[in-house]
Amino acid sequence: MKLTILLNGQRCEVQRGITLAAALAGSPSRRSVSGKPRAALCGMGICHECRVTVDGHAQQRACQVLVREGMEVECEA
């Protein structure tokens, strides 16, 4: 079953019951300051590579947040 989130202002359908990091895997919106693709490395909140803004709260670790209907996610480009 799917649900809808807003990713950088765009509606995205994602699988229910997964972490935000899993939902963002492969998303071209995640970039390092040097422009290289960026993703979660550890998957357990230690590396901080998956930080995003969720519903206006900055520095949230996407690997620790479950997706929920209507959540607004902003990834720094």
N, C-alpha and C positions, 0 to 999 in steps of 0.2 A: 504494500500500500504506500502511496506517495503523499507528500505534503508540499506546500509552497513556501519558500523563503524569498526574501529580497536580498540579492547579492549585488552590491554597488548600484542599487536602484533598479536592477533588472529582476523580474520574476524568474525563479528557477524551481523546477520540480525535483525533489530529492526523495530518497527512500526514507521512510519513517523508521525510527529506532536506531539510527546510526549517529556517530559523532559528526560534528561540524567539519572536522579535519577530513573525515572520509568523504563527506559530501563535496568538499572543495578539492579533493585529489584530482589532479589533472587540469584544474582551472587555470587559464592563462592570466588570471587577475593577481596571482600571487607571485611577486617579484622581489628580489633582494635590492639593496641600494645600488648595486652594480648592474641591475637589469636581468640577472639570471633567474630562471625559475626557482621558486622557493616552496617548500612543503614541510610537513611535520617530519622530523627525523626519528624521534624517540617514541612518540605515540603515548607517552605517559606524563607529560607536563614538565619534563626536566630541561629540554633544550630550548624552549621558548621560540622556536622557529615558526610556530603556527599562530602567532598572536594576531588577533583581528579585533575589530570593534563590533560588539553585539548589542543591539538595542541601545546604542549611545554609550555603552560602557567599554572604554578602551582597554587594550592589553589583555583581552580574554584569550586563554589558550584553547584553540579550536579542538584539540584532541581531548579536552576535558568537558566539552559542552555537547549535550545531545540536541539534535535539531528539533525544532518545534514549529508548528504552524504559524506563519506570519512573522517569524523573527527577521530582523533587519541586520544584515552583516555588511560591514565595510572592510575591504582589504586595501591596504596601502599599495599603491601602484609603484 
